[in-house]
Structure formats: C-alpha cells, structure tokens
Amino acid sequence: MRFQRVRDAAERAFAHWHGIVRDKLTATGFDDATASDLAHTVVSTFEGAEMTAQITHSTTPLDLAGTHLARLVRSYR
C-alpha cells in the first residue's frame, strides 16, 4: 500500500510537469499533439539527466540535456 502511494504521488508529479511544459509549448504556437509529445520527451530527458547529475555529482548531464532539447524544439520551427 505504501509503495502505491509513492507511485501515485510520482504519477501526479509527472503529469503536472508534463502539463506545464505542454501548456508552454502550446502557448508558443505548437499544436496540441506535438506539444504533448515534446512535453513527454522534455520531462523524460530531464528526469534522466537529473538522476545522472546526482550520481556523477556533475551538472554536465543537465547542461547537455538542455542544449539538445532546445535544438529539438527549434527543429520544429
């Protein structure tokens, strides 16, 4: 039961972050489907980069994720 609560809280957090990114992308002119897909990619990439940054004690994974995600988003323009 306790693990289910943790899982539910994590699911809500990811959904919240996805919504923030999706809404920002939609507000800048992306269609709903593309904004949603890109939001999933952004959140997933930053989560992986955050974990790697913590393990390696380096901000490099976050810097690289930001650089490449910006390129990805720009490529849709």
KETOR-411321 format. One record per residue (C-alpha): residue number from 1; chain; z, y, x. Coordinates in Angstrom, 3 decimals, decimal comma, m for minus. Layout:
PT	NUM	A	Z	Y	X
...
This chain:
PT	1	A	0,000	0,000	0,000
PT	2	A	0,889	2,423	2,780
PT	3	A	m2,458	1,881	4,510
PT	4	A	m4,243	2,563	1,241
PT	5	A	m2,557	5,963	1,019
PT	6	A	m3,645	6,783	4,566
PT	7	A	m7,181	5,661	3,788
PT	8	A	m7,231	7,713	0,585
PT	9	A	m5,992	10,802	2,433
PT	10	A	m8,642	10,362	5,119
PT	11	A	m11,330	9,917	2,470
PT	12	A	m10,263	13,153	0,773
PT	13	A	m10,273	14,994	4,104
PT	14	A	m13,779	13,787	4,992
PT	15	A	m15,055	14,682	1,529
PT	16	A	m13,514	18,148	1,872
PT	17	A	m15,093	18,734	5,299
PT	18	A	m18,424	17,406	4,061
PT	19	A	m18,269	19,831	1,143
PT	20	A	m17,537	22,797	3,384
PT	21	A	m20,474	22,046	5,685
PT	22	A	m22,819	21,160	2,803
PT	23	A	m21,977	24,369	0,954
PT	24	A	m22,544	26,467	4,082
PT	25	A	m25,923	24,817	4,686
PT	26	A	m26,925	25,255	1,043
PT	27	A	m25,907	28,915	1,174
PT	28	A	m28,228	29,425	4,140
PT	29	A	m31,224	28,000	2,302
PT	30	A	m31,173	24,227	2,765
PT	31	A	m31,999	22,163	m0,295
PT	32	A	m29,117	20,104	m1,704
PT	33	A	m30,256	16,710	m0,392
PT	34	A	m30,949	17,939	3,136
PT	35	A	m27,700	19,914	3,220
PT	36	A	m25,745	16,836	2,150
PT	37	A	m27,430	14,598	4,726
PT	38	A	m26,920	17,106	7,519
PT	39	A	m23,291	17,608	6,475
PT	40	A	m22,643	13,883	6,869
PT	41	A	m24,243	13,999	10,307
PT	42	A	m22,245	17,058	11,373
PT	43	A	m18,893	15,685	10,229
PT	44	A	m19,507	12,229	11,709
PT	45	A	m20,699	13,651	15,024
PT	46	A	m17,740	15,987	15,373
PT	47	A	m15,285	13,242	14,463
PT	48	A	m16,699	11,028	17,202
PT	49	A	m16,726	13,916	19,647
PT	50	A	m13,131	14,800	18,776
PT	51	A	m11,951	11,256	19,410
PT	52	A	m13,848	11,108	22,708
PT	53	A	m12,492	14,505	23,752
PT	54	A	m8,937	13,366	23,130
PT	55	A	m9,413	10,120	25,054
PT	56	A	m11,100	11,793	28,019
PT	57	A	m8,975	14,966	27,967
PT	58	A	m12,171	16,978	28,068
PT	59	A	m13,881	19,438	25,767
PT	60	A	m17,302	18,322	27,019
PT	61	A	m17,928	15,923	24,100
PT	62	A	m17,249	18,731	21,610
PT	63	A	m19,414	21,196	23,535
PT	64	A	m22,309	18,739	23,677
PT	65	A	m21,954	17,817	20,014
PT	66	A	m22,068	21,476	19,042
PT	67	A	m25,101	22,149	21,205
PT	68	A	m27,086	19,218	19,869
PT	69	A	m26,072	19,705	16,253
PT	70	A	m27,216	23,327	16,456
PT	71	A	m30,570	22,096	17,772
PT	72	A	m30,794	19,573	14,969
PT	73	A	m30,061	22,142	12,273
PT	74	A	m32,538	24,615	13,812
PT	75	A	m35,224	21,931	13,840
PT	76	A	m35,252	22,019	10,037
PT	77	A	m36,266	25,687	10,032
